[in-house]
Amino acid sequence: MQPATAKWYDRRDYVFIEFCVEDSKDVHVKFEKSKFSFSCLGGIDNIKYLNEIDLFEATEENESKHKRTDRSVLCCLQKAELGKSWPRLTKEKAKLNWLSVDFNNWKDWEDDSDEELSSFDRFSEMMNDMGGEDDLPEVDGADDEESADSDDEKMPDLE
């Protein structure tokens, strides 16, 4: 068994962990108060993955959820102490080579005065929005062959 590559980010009431395993099967996620474990079979070779984490702070195991997609497994852990920032995911300060910060989703929420959608609503909304290419919004003019930018000019034929 080997650990799955993962990215994590912190929000006001939740901590998100995304395990980057394509075509995962037999996914098991175990939420405990101060521990978290993830295991699955992944890829075409059915590699066995196992990640066990001693969490930085306590979580509400009954309120935490996960969702599997073809590309990854996203886990949402509800913090026991809402509104408290987690400077790292793990209790120990050790650097784990399989774990990194998801800077694309990281948000410095401690200084925000705006109150976001609270509780599990935002996560549920996000999970319901995850879908295939059929769910992509239409882009105006994307199918128009005659739509040209003002700086586009006809190129001369090559000789």
DOGU-266253 format. One record per residue (C-alpha): residue number from 1; residue in one letter; x, y, z. Coordinates in nm, 4 decimals. Each point is the difference from the previous one (the first is absolute). Example, Ala and Ser with C-alpha at 12.3 -4.5 7.8 and 13.67 -1.06 7.14 Angstrom:
BEGIN
<dotor 1; "A"; <1.2300; -0.4500; 0.7800>>
<dotor 2; "S"; <0.1370; 0.3440; -0.0660>>
//
This chain:
BEGIN
<dotor 1; "M"; <0.0000; 0.0000; 0.0000>>
<dotor 2; "Q"; <0.1060; 0.3550; -0.0642>>
<dotor 3; "P"; <-0.1442; 0.3387; 0.0937>>
<dotor 4; "A"; <-0.2151; 0.1785; -0.2574>>
<dotor 5; "T"; <0.1053; 0.3482; -0.1090>>
<dotor 6; "A"; <-0.2226; 0.2580; 0.1697>>
<dotor 7; "K"; <-0.0633; 0.3752; 0.0139>>
<dotor 8; "W"; <-0.1723; 0.1799; 0.2859>>
<dotor 9; "Y"; <-0.1399; 0.3432; 0.0845>>
<dotor 10; "D"; <-0.1531; 0.1709; 0.3001>>
<dotor 11; "R"; <-0.3310; 0.1855; 0.0227>>
<dotor 12; "R"; <-0.1882; 0.1592; 0.2880>>
<dotor 13; "D"; <-0.1981; -0.3097; 0.1038>>
<dotor 14; "Y"; <0.1518; -0.2784; -0.2117>>
<dotor 15; "V"; <0.3275; -0.1508; -0.1123>>
<dotor 16; "F"; <0.0030; -0.1466; -0.3510>>
<dotor 17; "I"; <0.2304; -0.2821; -0.1125>>
<dotor 18; "E"; <0.0086; -0.1204; -0.3589>>
<dotor 19; "F"; <0.1625; -0.3349; -0.0693>>
<dotor 20; "C"; <0.1214; -0.0041; -0.3598>>
<dotor 21; "V"; <-0.0757; -0.3588; -0.0999>>
<dotor 22; "E"; <-0.1480; -0.0625; -0.3439>>
<dotor 23; "D"; <-0.2520; -0.2791; -0.0503>>
<dotor 24; "S"; <-0.0182; -0.0773; 0.3719>>
<dotor 25; "K"; <-0.1850; -0.3094; 0.1155>>
<dotor 26; "D"; <-0.0809; -0.1461; 0.3402>>
<dotor 27; "V"; <0.0322; 0.3423; 0.1664>>
<dotor 28; "H"; <-0.0023; 0.0029; 0.3813>>
<dotor 29; "V"; <0.0037; 0.3246; 0.1961>>
<dotor 30; "K"; <-0.0015; -0.0122; 0.3781>>
<dotor 31; "F"; <-0.0663; 0.3215; 0.1915>>
<dotor 32; "E"; <0.0990; 0.0030; 0.3662>>
<dotor 33; "K"; <0.0188; 0.2872; 0.2481>>
<dotor 34; "S"; <0.3740; 0.0603; -0.0364>>
<dotor 35; "K"; <0.0956; -0.2505; -0.2710>>
<dotor 36; "F"; <-0.0869; -0.0556; -0.3607>>
<dotor 37; "S"; <0.0702; -0.2927; -0.2315>>
<dotor 38; "F"; <-0.0467; -0.0530; -0.3718>>
<dotor 39; "S"; <0.0510; -0.3156; -0.2042>>
<dotor 40; "C"; <-0.0871; -0.1170; -0.3490>>
<dotor 41; "L"; <0.1118; -0.1859; -0.3071>>
<dotor 42; "G"; <0.0926; 0.2303; -0.2857>>
<dotor 43; "G"; <0.1020; 0.0179; -0.3616>>
<dotor 44; "I"; <0.0143; -0.2729; -0.2582>>
<dotor 45; "D"; <0.2516; -0.1936; 0.2114>>
<dotor 46; "N"; <-0.2282; 0.0000; 0.3091>>
<dotor 47; "I"; <0.2701; 0.1448; 0.2227>>
<dotor 48; "K"; <-0.0904; -0.0131; 0.3705>>
<dotor 49; "Y"; <0.0055; 0.3407; 0.1657>>
<dotor 50; "L"; <-0.0144; 0.0712; 0.3729>>
<dotor 51; "N"; <0.0276; 0.3354; 0.1771>>
<dotor 52; "E"; <-0.0317; 0.0418; 0.3766>>
<dotor 53; "I"; <0.0119; 0.3479; 0.1498>>
<dotor 54; "D"; <0.0151; 0.1196; 0.3604>>
<dotor 55; "L"; <-0.1911; 0.3250; -0.0454>>
<dotor 56; "F"; <0.1129; 0.3415; 0.1246>>
<dotor 57; "E"; <-0.3266; 0.0510; 0.1935>>
<dotor 58; "A"; <-0.3174; -0.1933; 0.0732>>
<dotor 59; "T"; <-0.2753; -0.0452; -0.2585>>
<dotor 60; "E"; <-0.3669; -0.0930; 0.0068>>
<dotor 61; "E"; <0.0198; -0.3497; -0.1471>>
<dotor 62; "N"; <-0.3792; -0.0308; -0.0469>>
<dotor 63; "E"; <-0.0149; 0.3263; -0.1965>>
<dotor 64; "S"; <0.2948; -0.0731; -0.2289>>
<dotor 65; "K"; <-0.0622; -0.1285; -0.3533>>
<dotor 66; "H"; <0.1808; -0.1165; -0.3122>>
<dotor 67; "K"; <-0.0742; -0.0256; -0.3721>>
<dotor 68; "R"; <0.1677; -0.2192; -0.2597>>
<dotor 69; "T"; <0.0488; 0.1114; -0.3605>>
<dotor 70; "D"; <0.1867; -0.1686; -0.2852>>
<dotor 71; "R"; <0.3050; 0.2156; 0.0711>>
<dotor 72; "S"; <0.0113; 0.0328; 0.3784>>
<dotor 73; "V"; <-0.1696; -0.0402; 0.3365>>
<dotor 74; "L"; <-0.0898; 0.3268; 0.1744>>
<dotor 75; "C"; <-0.0440; -0.0107; 0.3782>>
<dotor 76; "C"; <-0.1587; 0.2729; 0.2068>>
<dotor 77; "L"; <0.0777; -0.0095; 0.3734>>
<dotor 78; "Q"; <-0.2095; 0.2232; 0.2233>>
<dotor 79; "K"; <0.2066; 0.1651; 0.2700>>
<dotor 80; "A"; <-0.1068; -0.0610; 0.3599>>
<dotor 81; "E"; <0.0989; 0.3580; 0.0800>>
<dotor 82; "L"; <-0.1582; 0.2048; -0.2783>>
<dotor 83; "G"; <0.1838; 0.3105; -0.1144>>
<dotor 84; "K"; <0.3415; -0.1136; 0.1220>>
<dotor 85; "S"; <0.2793; 0.0090; -0.2548>>
<dotor 86; "W"; <0.2127; -0.3092; -0.0639>>
<dotor 87; "P"; <0.3587; 0.0938; -0.0918>>
<dotor 88; "R"; <0.0584; -0.3612; -0.1103>>
<dotor 89; "L"; <-0.2015; -0.3172; -0.0445>>
<dotor 90; "T"; <0.2020; -0.2277; 0.2250>>
<dotor 91; "K"; <0.0609; 0.0035; 0.3748>>
<dotor 92; "E"; <0.3757; -0.0397; -0.0525>>
<dotor 93; "K"; <0.2022; 0.2567; -0.1908>>
<dotor 94; "A"; <0.1565; -0.2747; -0.2146>>
<dotor 95; "K"; <0.0119; 0.0562; -0.3760>>
<dotor 96; "L"; <-0.1903; -0.2736; -0.1824>>
<dotor 97; "N"; <0.1162; -0.0448; -0.3595>>
<dotor 98; "W"; <-0.3480; -0.1081; -0.1171>>
<dotor 99; "L"; <-0.1811; 0.3030; 0.1490>>
<dotor 100; "S"; <-0.0028; 0.3562; -0.1316>>
<dotor 101; "V"; <-0.2017; 0.3176; 0.0455>>
<dotor 102; "D"; <-0.2647; 0.0663; -0.2657>>
<dotor 103; "F"; <0.0857; 0.3642; -0.0653>>
<dotor 104; "N"; <-0.2621; 0.0230; -0.2772>>
<dotor 105; "N"; <-0.2742; -0.0390; 0.2619>>
<dotor 106; "W"; <0.1732; 0.1515; 0.3020>>
<dotor 107; "K"; <-0.1663; 0.3109; 0.1356>>
<dotor 108; "D"; <0.1181; 0.2276; 0.2792>>
<dotor 109; "W"; <-0.3386; 0.0102; 0.1675>>
<dotor 110; "E"; <0.1135; 0.1182; 0.3440>>
<dotor 111; "D"; <-0.0130; 0.3652; -0.1069>>
<dotor 112; "D"; <-0.3293; -0.0301; -0.1891>>
<dotor 113; "S"; <-0.2949; 0.1854; 0.1422>>
<dotor 114; "D"; <-0.2362; -0.1471; -0.2590>>
<dotor 115; "E"; <-0.1871; -0.3039; 0.1221>>
<dotor 116; "E"; <-0.0056; -0.2746; -0.2625>>
<dotor 117; "L"; <-0.2663; -0.2645; -0.0368>>
<dotor 118; "S"; <0.0441; -0.1876; 0.3213>>
<dotor 119; "S"; <-0.0255; -0.3606; 0.1072>>
<dotor 120; "F"; <-0.0016; -0.2723; -0.2590>>
<dotor 121; "D"; <-0.2017; 0.2003; -0.2554>>
<dotor 122; "R"; <0.2991; 0.1284; -0.1958>>
<dotor 123; "F"; <0.1657; -0.3423; -0.0102>>
<dotor 124; "S"; <-0.3231; -0.1696; -0.1105>>
<dotor 125; "E"; <-0.0492; 0.2636; -0.2664>>
<dotor 126; "M"; <0.3548; -0.0532; -0.1248>>
<dotor 127; "M"; <-0.0391; -0.3773; -0.0031>>
<dotor 128; "N"; <-0.3280; 0.0207; -0.1924>>
<dotor 129; "D"; <0.1647; 0.2297; -0.2545>>
<dotor 130; "M"; <0.2777; -0.2508; -0.0687>>
<dotor 131; "G"; <-0.0916; -0.1677; -0.3200>>
<dotor 132; "G"; <0.1064; -0.0875; -0.3496>>
<dotor 133; "E"; <0.0521; 0.2123; -0.3067>>
<dotor 134; "D"; <-0.3774; 0.0260; -0.0480>>
<dotor 135; "D"; <-0.0115; 0.2378; 0.2954>>
<dotor 136; "L"; <0.2412; 0.2519; -0.1518>>
<dotor 137; "P"; <-0.1508; 0.3437; -0.0601>>
<dotor 138; "E"; <-0.0419; 0.1140; -0.3580>>
<dotor 139; "V"; <0.2404; 0.2614; -0.1229>>
<dotor 140; "D"; <-0.1476; 0.2642; -0.2302>>
<dotor 141; "G"; <0.1538; -0.0101; -0.3449>>
<dotor 142; "A"; <0.2003; -0.3188; 0.0631>>
<dotor 143; "D"; <-0.1662; -0.1808; -0.2898>>
<dotor 144; "D"; <-0.0133; 0.2981; -0.2352>>
<dotor 145; "E"; <0.2539; -0.0523; -0.2747>>
<dotor 146; "E"; <-0.0399; 0.3582; -0.1175>>
<dotor 147; "S"; <0.0614; 0.1514; 0.3432>>
<dotor 148; "A"; <0.3277; 0.1801; -0.0406>>
<dotor 149; "D"; <0.1840; 0.2302; 0.2325>>
<dotor 150; "S"; <0.0574; 0.3530; -0.1172>>
<dotor 151; "D"; <0.3740; -0.0623; -0.0327>>
<dotor 152; "D"; <-0.0449; -0.3195; -0.2042>>
<dotor 153; "E"; <0.0834; 0.0394; -0.3660>>
<dotor 154; "K"; <-0.0086; -0.2529; -0.2798>>
<dotor 155; "M"; <0.3395; -0.1632; -0.0328>>
<dotor 156; "P"; <0.1489; -0.0254; -0.3514>>
<dotor 157; "D"; <0.0241; -0.3475; -0.1495>>
<dotor 158; "L"; <0.3355; -0.1732; 0.0250>>
<dotor 159; "E"; <0.1801; -0.0550; -0.3287>>
//
